[in-house]
């Protein structure tokens, strides 16, 4: 039983610090394919982009709602920070994807990632 005591103490001590960290989305960031990728890989990529956009939009909306409606200032600020971080992550992905598509030539208009979110 003694070997577990340091582990239990470490868990108890670290728990309050972790509660202050903003939430992170569970949205899987799409991997941008190489220019020589097959049509099937590009099709899967564009499908994944649409799923990512929907997931990150939902996460941002949820965090913004918590930020606006929470009576707990610490929780509201953490939600605001989480939404802001997700927006920055999304915008960085859009920049990277658009740069890659510019290198590859003409983008496919209906599947090109669009910058739909702005920082708060």
C-alpha positions in Angstrom: 0.0 0.0 0.0 2.9 2.4 0.7 4.0 2.7 -3.0 0.6 4.1 -3.9 0.6 6.9 -1.2 2.9 9.2 -3.2 0.8 8.6 -6.3 -2.4 9.4 -4.5 -0.9 12.6 -2.9 0.4 13.7 -6.3 -3.1 13.2 -7.8 -4.8 15.2 -5.0 -2.3 18.0 -5.2 -2.4 18.4 -9.0 -6.2 18.2 -9.3 -7.0 21.9 -8.4 -4.4 23.2 -10.8 -5.9 21.2 -13.7 -9.4 22.6 -12.9 -8.2 26.1 -13.9 -7.0 25.0 -17.4 -9.4 25.8 -20.2 -11.2 23.0 -21.9 -9.8 21.6 -25.1 -11.8 20.4 -28.1 -11.7 16.7 -29.0 -11.9 17.6 -32.7 -9.4 15.7 -34.9 -7.4 18.1 -36.9 -7.3 17.0 -40.6 -3.9 16.1 -42.0 -3.2 18.2 -45.1 -2.3 15.8 -48.0 0.8 16.1 -50.1 0.4 17.6 -53.5 0.8 14.2 -55.2 -2.1 12.7 -53.1 -4.6 10.6 -55.0 -8.2 11.6 -55.6 -9.4 9.2 -52.9 -7.0 10.8 -50.3 -8.2 14.3 -51.3 -11.8 13.2 -51.1 -11.2 11.8 -47.6 -9.4 15.0 -46.6 -12.2 17.3 -47.7 -14.7 15.0 -45.9 -12.5 15.3 -42.8 -12.3 19.1 -43.2 -16.1 19.3 -43.1 -16.3 17.1 -40.0 -13.6 19.2 -38.3 -15.3 22.5 -39.2 -18.6 21.2 -37.7 -16.9 19.8 -34.6 -14.9 22.9 -33.9 -17.9 25.2 -34.5 -19.9 23.2 -32.0 -17.1 23.3 -29.4 -16.7 27.1 -29.9 -20.5 27.7 -29.6 -20.6 25.6 -26.4 -17.7 27.4 -24.8 -19.1 30.8 -25.8 -22.4 29.9 -24.3 -20.7 28.9 -21.0 -18.7 32.1 -21.1 -21.8 34.2 -21.4 -24.1 32.4 -19.1 -21.9 31.1 -16.3 -22.3 33.0 -13.0 -18.8 31.7 -12.0 -16.3 34.2 -13.3 -13.4 31.8 -13.3 -15.4 29.2 -15.3 -16.6 31.9 -17.7 -13.1 33.1 -18.3 -11.8 29.6 -18.8 -14.6 28.9 -21.3 -13.8 32.2 -23.1 -10.1 31.2 -23.2 -11.0 27.7 -24.6 -13.2 29.3 -27.3 -10.4 31.7 -28.2 -7.8 29.0 -28.4 -10.1 26.8 -30.6 -10.7 29.8 -32.9 -6.9 30.4 -33.2 -6.3 26.6 -33.9 -9.0 26.7 -36.6 -7.7 29.8 -38.2 -4.1 28.4 -38.2 -5.4 25.2 -39.9 -7.3 27.4 -42.5 -4.1 29.3 -43.3 -2.0 26.1 -43.6 -4.7 24.4 -45.8 -5.1 27.5 -48.1 -1.3 27.8 -48.4 -1.0 24.1 -49.4 -3.9 24.5 -51.9 -2.2 27.6 -53.4 0.9 25.5 -54.0 -1.1 22.8 -55.6 -3.0 25.0 -58.0 -6.7 25.8 -58.2 -8.6 24.8 -55.1 -11.9 22.9 -55.2 -14.4 25.7 -54.3 -17.0 23.5 -52.5 -14.5 21.7 -50.3 -12.0 24.5 -49.6 -11.8 25.3 -45.9 -13.3 28.6 -45.2 -12.3 31.0 -42.5 -15.7 31.1 -40.7 -14.7 32.1 -37.2 -13.1 35.3 -35.9 -11.4 35.8 -32.6 -13.5 37.2 -29.9 
